[in-house]
Amino acid sequence: MASPSAERPITVSAAIGPNDGAFSWLKNAGIVKLNLILILPLISSYATGFDGSMMNGLQSLDTWQGFFNNPSASELGLLNAIQNVGQLVALPFCAIICDKYGRRPALVVSAFILLIGVILQAAAQNTGMFIAARGILGLGLALNITAAPLLLLELAYPRQQGPLVGFYNSLWSLGALSAAWITFGTFRIGTEWSWRIPSLLQGLSSVIQIVLCWLIEESPRWLMSKERDEEARKLITKYHANGDDSDPLVTLEMEEIRTALTLEAEVSRTTSYLSFFQTKGNIHRFFIILSIGFFSQWSGNGLISYYLSLILNSIGYTSTETQTLINALLTVWSMVWSVFFSTIINRFGRRTLFLVSTIGCLVVYIIWTALEATYEKQTALNGTGGDGLAKGVLAMIFLYNFFFSIGWTPLQVTYVIEILPFNLRARGLVLYNLFVALALIFNQYANPVGVTNSGWKYYITYDVWLAFEVIVVYFLFVETGNLSLEETAAVLDGDVYQDKLAEGTAMGAEKEMHKSDMDMTTKETSSKI
């Protein structure tokens, strides 16, 4: 009989070992199948990116401007912000739906809601109908972007959890890229269809999710929280161990999830949003989530994402063709870098990447502000700011997106989910989306007015704010990475909690392995008799 060996790994991160190559997972058919399935929740971020870039592109279309009577800066703010208002309305229900009914049903239902909004938007006959459609899109997006990353992180192979959610956020750029090039192509139509076609194509990701919803698997962690352990084990065995139920990784993952759920239940018998203020670790989590939610939108990126046309107008790039081309090229640039950094995030610490990203954005914004100020002053004196300064500002916009792609694009959702225990994961993601929506609503009202009325002086606001962000990231963010989801979440709870998790996992795993060895020995004895 094989004895329960002390050499067996006692944690999931120890069991999977170091990453022996970015594409080593291609040798495991189970992980290959899993990653193909995970494309379905991955494309949820595509829908969000498509929406932002499409609204950017539509503002450059004369046909859209004419159809909606040339909206003023404040009216543009309403047309953009109403989507975030829709998100705010839906957010209180997102965690309840995801925790009660599961991540998979929430994703499918949200895709149906998004499709309804897309149809109404493409068929809009007046401003009111367009606003209503944008509000419905906000409802669907709120549920969609809550369920999708939860499903990704909880179902993914342990070593790939961080990179996959990094890809999730990076696919925002793919959606933005698609919308940018579509609007660049359709503006030549010269009719209402130049904006109705992009509006209609926004529903492509929802159609794919609805048609292929039968392929999507449920989160094994959610299944175990509902005492459906056998189903969870089958999923982990099928996709993480390539169908081999005797693989120690299966038992370790099961025991680590079970131990984490038990410890969470001991700490808090009932879970609510007030749980974020009941322990030191949860308070720390709350302020990290608050910071990431606002910083992800208040780092100056909101200007580029939603009001690029206003920035380009300010430096002399006023033609529709030029603006849509720059928007399209910028999204290609952003997507390439964000995908690249998503593939290597496990090679560096999360906190390190956040710091490099934020400091880089700050330096670029300071230079951008100086160039913009010089351009506007020369324009006031000479009637033109000069082509060199305009190109300098444009270069800063591209350089800014490079630095933002290092940390903020791939890590904002990843980091939020990683630091949360299962019982707070859906609520924590809802809080993150709430803070993002609040930040966006402010941005979408303040940014067009600020850029239009204050010019270069408005950029100083972001210079100061980015300096504040650097300080917060340095002192508030903790280092994580190369751990399993349960191990990462325990980092903020201190050494005692981490020791309990490791000990509980080890004891449970050894017990299960010993039982398995005994069963095997019994079968061997029976066969000999």
C-alpha positions in Angstrom: 0.0 0.0 0.0 1.3 3.5 -0.8 1.4 5.6 2.2 0.4 9.3 2.2 3.7 10.8 1.3 5.0 13.9 3.1 6.6 14.8 -0.3 3.2 15.4 -1.9 2.5 19.1 -2.4 0.3 20.6 0.2 -0.8 23.7 -1.8 -2.2 24.2 -5.2 0.6 26.6 -6.2 3.1 24.0 -5.1 1.3 21.2 -7.0 1.4 23.1 -10.3 4.9 24.3 -9.8 6.6 27.1 -11.7 5.5 28.1 -15.1 7.6 26.1 -17.5 6.7 28.0 -20.6 3.9 30.4 -21.8 2.4 27.7 -24.1 3.2 24.5 -22.2 -0.6 24.2 -21.5 -1.1 23.3 -25.2 0.1 19.8 -24.2 -2.9 19.3 -21.9 -6.1 18.7 -23.9 -8.3 19.5 -20.9 -6.8 23.0 -20.5 -7.0 23.6 -24.3 -10.8 22.7 -24.2 -11.3 24.9 -21.1 -9.6 27.9 -22.7 -11.7 27.5 -25.9 -14.8 27.6 -23.7 -13.6 30.6 -21.7 -13.6 32.6 -24.9 -17.3 33.1 -24.4 -17.0 35.0 -21.1 -13.9 36.7 -22.4 -15.8 38.5 -25.1 -17.9 40.3 -22.5 -15.1 42.9 -22.3 -15.2 43.2 -26.1 -18.8 44.5 -25.8 -17.8 47.2 -23.3 -14.9 48.4 -25.4 -17.1 48.4 -28.5 -19.6 50.6 -26.8 -17.0 53.3 -25.7 -15.2 53.4 -29.0 -18.4 53.4 -31.0 -19.7 56.4 -29.1 -16.4 58.1 -29.7 -16.6 57.4 -33.4 -20.3 58.4 -33.7 -19.4 61.9 -32.4 -17.2 62.4 -35.4 -19.9 61.4 -37.9 -21.8 64.3 -39.5 -24.8 62.1 -40.1 -25.0 61.2 -36.4 -24.5 64.8 -35.3 -27.2 66.0 -37.8 -29.7 63.2 -36.8 -29.5 64.2 -33.1 -29.4 68.0 -33.8 -25.7 68.6 -33.0 -25.6 67.8 -29.3 -23.9 70.3 -27.1 -21.1 69.3 -24.6 -23.6 68.8 -21.8 -25.9 66.8 -24.1 -23.0 64.6 -25.2 -22.3 64.0 -21.5 -25.9 62.8 -21.0 -25.9 60.5 -24.1 -22.7 58.8 -22.7 -23.5 58.9 -19.0 -27.0 57.4 -19.3 -25.4 54.0 -20.0 -23.6 54.2 -16.6 -26.8 55.3 -14.9 -28.3 52.0 -16.3 -25.4 50.2 -14.7 -26.0 51.8 -11.4 -29.6 50.7 -11.4 -28.7 47.1 -12.1 -25.6 46.8 -9.9 -27.4 46.1 -6.6 -29.0 43.0 -8.1 -25.9 41.6 -9.8 -24.2 40.0 -6.8 -27.5 38.5 -5.7 -28.1 37.0 -9.1 -24.6 35.7 -9.5 -24.5 34.2 -6.0 -28.0 32.7 -5.9 -28.4 31.4 -9.5 -24.8 31.0 -10.6 -22.3 32.8 -12.8 -23.4 31.0 -16.0 -27.1 31.9 -16.0 -26.3 35.5 -15.1 -24.0 35.7 -18.2 -26.6 34.3 -20.5 -29.4 36.5 -19.2 -27.3 39.6 -19.5 -26.5 38.8 -23.1 -30.3 38.8 -23.9 -30.7 42.2 -22.2 -27.8 43.6 -24.1 -29.3 42.4 -27.4 -32.5 44.2 -26.7 -30.6 47.4 -26.0 -28.6 47.0 -29.2 -31.8 46.6 -31.3 -33.4 49.6 -29.8 -30.3 51.7 -30.3 -29.9 50.8 -33.9 -33.5 51.5 -34.6 -33.6 54.8 -32.7 -35.9 57.4 -34.2 -35.2 60.3 -31.9 -32.9 61.3 -29.0 -35.3 59.9 -26.3 -35.3 56.4 -27.9 -31.5 56.5 -28.2 -31.2 57.4 -24.5 -33.6 54.6 -23.5 -31.6 52.1 -25.5 -28.3 53.3 -23.9 -29.9 52.8 -20.5 -30.9 49.2 -21.3 -27.4 48.6 -22.5 -26.2 49.7 -19.1 -28.4 47.3 -17.4 -27.2 44.4 -19.4 -23.5 45.4 -19.2 -23.6 45.6 -15.4 -24.7 42.0 -15.1 -22.5 40.8 -18.0 -19.2 42.4 -16.6 -20.0 41.0 -13.1 -20.6 37.4 -14.2 -17.9 37.1 -16.9 -14.7 37.8 -14.9 -16.0 35.8 -11.9 -16.6 32.8 -14.2 -13.2 33.3 -15.8 -11.2 33.4 -12.6 -13.0 30.7 -10.8 -13.0 28.2 -13.7 -9.6 28.9 -15.2 -6.5 26.6 -14.5 -4.7 28.0 -11.5 -1.6 29.2 -13.3 -3.7 31.0 -15.9 -6.2 32.8 -13.8 -4.3 36.1 -13.7 -3.4 36.2 -17.4 -6.9 35.2 -18.5 -8.6 38.0 -16.6 -5.8 40.2 -18.0 -6.9 39.2 -21.5 -10.5 39.8 -20.5 -9.7 43.5 -19.7 -7.4 43.7 -22.8 -10.2 42.6 -25.1 -11.8 46.0 -24.3 -9.3 47.2 -26.9 -10.5 44.6 -29.4 -14.0 45.8 -29.0 -12.8 49.4 -29.3 -10.7 48.5 -32.3 -13.7 46.9 -34.1 -15.9 49.8 -33.4 -13.2 52.3 -34.5 -12.6 50.7 -37.8 -16.3 50.0 -38.5 -17.1 53.7 -37.9 -14.0 54.7 -40.0 -15.5 52.6 -42.8 -19.2 53.4 -42.5 -18.8 57.2 -42.4 -18.4 57.1 -46.2 -22.0 55.9 -46.6 -23.3 59.4 -45.9 -26.7 58.3 -44.6 -28.2 57.3 -41.3 -26.8 53.8 -41.8 -23.3 55.2 -41.2 -24.2 55.1 -37.5 -26.9 52.5 -37.4 -24.6 49.8 -38.7 -22.0 50.2 -35.9 -24.9 50.3 -33.4 -26.3 47.1 -34.7 -22.9 45.3 -34.8 -22.5 46.0 -31.1 -24.8 43.0 -30.5 -22.4 40.5 -32.1 -20.8 39.3 -28.9 -24.2 38.8 -27.3 -25.4 36.7 -30.2 -22.4 34.5 -29.9 -22.9 34.1 -26.1 -26.6 33.2 -26.5 -26.0 30.8 -29.4 -23.1 29.0 -27.7 -24.4 29.2 -24.1 -24.7 25.4 -23.9 -20.9 25.2 -24.0 -20.3 27.4 -20.9 -19.5 25.6 -17.7 -20.4 26.7 -14.2 -17.8 27.9 -11.6 -16.7 24.9 -9.5 -16.3 27.3 -6.5 -20.0 28.3 -6.8 -21.0 24.6 -7.1 -19.1 23.8 -3.9 -20.7 26.7 -2.1 -24.1 25.0 -3.0 -22.8 21.6 -1.7 -22.6 20.2 -5.3 -19.1 18.9 -4.7 -19.3 16.0 -7.1 -20.1 18.3 -10.0 -17.3 20.6 -9.1 -14.8 17.6 -8.9 -15.9 16.4 -12.3 -15.2 19.9 -13.8 -11.8 20.2 -12.2 -10.9 16.7 -13.2 -12.0 17.2 -16.8 -10.4 20.5 -17.4 -7.5 20.9 -14.9 -6.3 17.3 -14.8 -7.2 16.2 -18.3 -9.7 13.7 -17.0 -7.4 12.0 -14.5 -9.2 11.9 -11.2 -6.2 10.5 -9.4 -4.1 13.6 -10.2 -3.2 15.1 -6.7 -4.1 18.6 -8.1 -7.8 17.6 -8.2 -7.9 16.8 -4.5 -5.7 19.8 -3.5 -8.0 22.2 -5.4 -11.1 20.7 -3.9 -9.7 20.7 -0.4 -8.3 24.3 -0.7 -11.7 25.6 -1.9 -13.5 23.6 0.8 -11.2 24.9 3.5 -11.5 28.5 2.3 -15.3 28.3 2.3 -15.2 26.8 5.8 -12.9 29.5 7.2 -15.0 32.3 5.5 -18.1 30.9 7.2 -16.4 30.9 10.6 -15.4 34.5 10.2 -18.8 35.7 9.0 -22.0 33.7 9.5 -23.9 36.1 7.3 -22.4 38.0 4.3 -23.5 41.4 3.2 -21.8 44.6 2.0 -21.3 45.5 5.7 -18.8 42.5 5.8 -16.3 44.8 4.2 -16.1 46.8 7.4 -16.0 43.9 9.9 -12.3 42.8 9.7 -9.0 44.6 9.1 -8.4 42.5 6.0 -11.8 43.4 4.6 -11.4 47.1 5.3 -8.1 47.0 3.4 -9.9 45.2 0.5 -12.6 47.8 0.4 -10.2 50.7 0.0 -8.2 48.9 -2.6 -11.4 48.3 -4.6 -12.4 51.9 -4.1 -9.1 53.1 -5.4 -9.0 50.8 -8.4 -12.5 51.6 -9.4 -11.9 55.4 -9.5 -8.3 55.3 -10.6 -9.1 53.1 -13.5 -11.3 55.9 -14.9 -9.8 59.1 -13.3 -6.2 58.6 -14.6 -6.9 60.7 -17.7 -7.9 57.8 -19.9 -11.6 58.9 -19.9 -10.6 61.9 -22.0 -9.1 59.6 -24.7 -11.8 56.9 -24.5 -14.9 59.1 -24.8 -13.8 62.6 -26.0 -10.9 62.0 -28.3 -12.6 64.1 -30.9 -12.6 67.1 -28.6 -8.8 66.7 -27.9 -8.1 66.3 -31.6 -10.1 69.4 -32.4 -8.0 71.4 -29.9 -4.8 70.6 -31.8 -6.1 71.1 -35.3 -7.1 67.6 -36.4 -10.7 68.4 -37.3 -11.6 66.3 -40.3 -13.8 63.2 -39.8 -11.5 61.0 -41.8 -8.4 62.0 -39.8 -10.2 61.6 -36.4 -11.7 58.2 -37.2 -8.3 57.0 -38.5 -6.4 58.2 -35.4 -9.1 56.5 -33.2 -8.6 53.3 -35.1 -4.8 53.4 -34.9 -4.9 54.2 -31.3 -7.0 51.2 -30.5 -4.7 48.9 -32.4 -1.8 50.3 -30.5 -3.5 49.9 -27.1 -4.7 46.3 -27.9 -1.3 45.1 -28.9 0.4 46.4 -25.7 -2.4 45.3 -23.3 -2.4 41.8 -24.8 1.4 41.6 -24.6 1.5 42.7 -20.9 -1.4 40.3 -20.1 0.8 37.4 -21.2 3.7 38.4 -18.9 1.9 39.6 -15.7 2.9 36.5 -13.8 6.5 37.3 -14.4 6.2 40.5 -12.3 4.5 41.5 -9.1 1.1 43.1 -9.4 2.0 46.0 -7.2 5.2 46.6 -9.3 3.2 46.8 -12.5 0.7 49.2 -11.0 3.5 51.5 -9.9 5.3 51.5 -13.2 2.0 52.1 -15.1 0.9 55.0 -12.8 4.2 56.7 -12.7 4.6 56.4 -16.5 1.1 57.9 -17.0 2.0 60.8 -14.7 5.2 61.7 -16.5 3.4 61.5 -19.9 0.5 63.7 -18.7 2.9 66.4 -17.5 4.6 66.6 -20.8 1.2 66.5 -22.6 0.0 69.4 -20.5 3.0 71.5 -21.4 2.7 70.8 -25.1 -1.0 71.5 -25.1 -0.5 74.8 -23.2 2.2 75.9 -25.7 0.1 74.9 -28.7 -3.0 76.8 -27.4 -0.9 79.9 -26.5 0.7 80.0 -29.9 -2.7 79.6 -31.6 -4.0 82.6 -29.6 -1.0 84.7 -30.7 -0.4 83.5 -34.3 -3.6 81.8 -35.3 -1.9 78.4 -35.4 -0.1 76.3 -32.8 2.2 74.6 -35.2 2.3 71.1 -36.7 5.2 70.0 -34.5 3.4 70.7 -31.2 0.2 69.0 -32.5 2.2 65.9 -33.4 3.9 66.1 -30.0 0.5 66.0 -28.2 -0.6 63.1 -30.5 2.6 61.2 -29.6 1.8 61.7 -25.9 -1.6 60.3 -26.3 -0.1 57.1 -27.8 2.6 57.0 -25.2 0.0 57.4 -22.4 -1.9 54.4 -23.7 1.3 52.3 -23.6 1.9 53.0 -19.9 -1.8 52.5 -19.1 -1.5 49.1 -20.8 1.3 48.0 -18.5 -0.7 47.7 -15.3 -4.2 49.3 -15.4 -5.6 47.6 -18.4 -4.7 43.9 -17.6 -4.8 44.1 -13.8 -7.7 46.2 -12.6 -10.3 43.4 -12.7 -7.7 40.6 -12.0 -6.4 42.2 -8.9 -9.9 43.1 -7.5 -11.1 39.5 -7.8 -7.8 38.0 -6.6 -7.8 39.8 -3.3 -11.4 38.7 -2.5 -12.6 35.6 -0.6 -15.4 33.6 -2.3 -18.2 34.9 -0.1 -17.3 38.5 -1.0 -16.2 38.0 -4.5 -19.4 38.9 -6.4 -20.2 41.8 -4.0 -16.6 43.1 -4.3 -16.8 43.1 -8.1 -20.2 44.9 -7.9 -18.5 47.5 -5.7 -15.7 47.9 -8.2 -18.2 48.3 -11.1 -20.2 50.8 -8.9 -17.1 52.9 -8.4 -16.2 52.7 -12.1 -19.8 53.8 -13.0 -19.7 56.7 -10.6 -16.3 57.8 -11.9 -17.5 57.5 -15.5 -20.6 59.5 -14.8 -18.5 62.3 -13.4 -16.0 62.0 -16.3 -18.7 62.1 -18.9 -20.2 65.3 -17.6 -17.1 67.0 -16.4 -14.6 66.1 -19.2 -16.3 67.7 -22.2 -17.1 70.8 -20.3 -13.6 71.0 -18.8 -11.8 70.5 -22.1 -14.1 72.9 -24.0 -14.1 75.7 -21.4 -10.7 75.4 -19.7 -8.4 74.0 -22.5 -5.0 73.0 -21.3 -5.6 74.2 -17.8 -8.0 71.3 -17.3 -5.1 68.8 -17.8 -3.5 70.1 -14.6 -6.3 68.4 -12.7 -5.1 65.0 -13.9 -1.4 65.9 -13.3 -2.2 66.4 -9.6 -4.5 63.5 -9.4 -2.0 61.0 -11.0 0.6 62.1 -8.4 -1.9 61.3 -5.7 -2.5 57.9 -7.3 1.2 57.0 -7.2 1.2 57.6 -3.4 -1.9 55.5 -2.8 -0.7 52.6 -4.9 2.7 52.6 -3.2 1.2 52.5 0.4 -2.1 50.7 -0.1 -1.6 48.0 -2.6 -0.1 44.6 -1.6 1.9 42.2 -3.6 0.3 39.1 -5.0 0.9 36.7 -7.9 1.8 33.1 -8.7 -0.6 31.8 -6.0 -3.9 30.0 -6.3 -7.1 32.0 -6.0 -7.7 31.0 -2.4 -4.1 31.6 -1.5 -4.1 35.1 -3.0 -7.3 36.1 -1.3 -5.8 35.1 2.0 -2.8 37.5 1.7 -4.8 40.4 3.2 -6.0 38.3 6.2 -2.5 37.9 7.7 -0.2 35.0 8.5 -2.6 33.2 10.9 -5.3 32.9 8.3 -2.8 31.8 5.7 -1.5 29.1 8.0 -5.0 27.9 8.7 -5.7 27.7 5.0 -2.5 25.8 4.3 -3.0 23.4 7.2 -6.6 22.7 6.4 -5.8 22.1 2.8 -2.9 19.8 3.7 -4.9 17.8 6.2 -7.9 17.4 3.9 -5.7 16.4 1.0 -3.7 13.9 2.9 -7.0 12.4 4.3 -8.5 12.1 0.8 -5.3 10.7 -0.7 -5.0 8.2 2.1 -8.5 7.1 1.5 -7.8 6.7 -2.2 -4.8 4.6 -1.5 -6.8 2.4 0.9 -9.5 1.9 -1.7 -6.9 1.0 -4.3 -5.3 -1.5 -2.0 -8.7 -3.1 -1.2 -9.4 -3.4 -4.9 -6.0 -5.0 -5.6 -6.5 -7.5 -2.7 -10.0 -8.4 -3.9 -8.7 -9.0 -7.4 -6.0 -11.4 -6.1 -8.6 -13.4 -4.1 
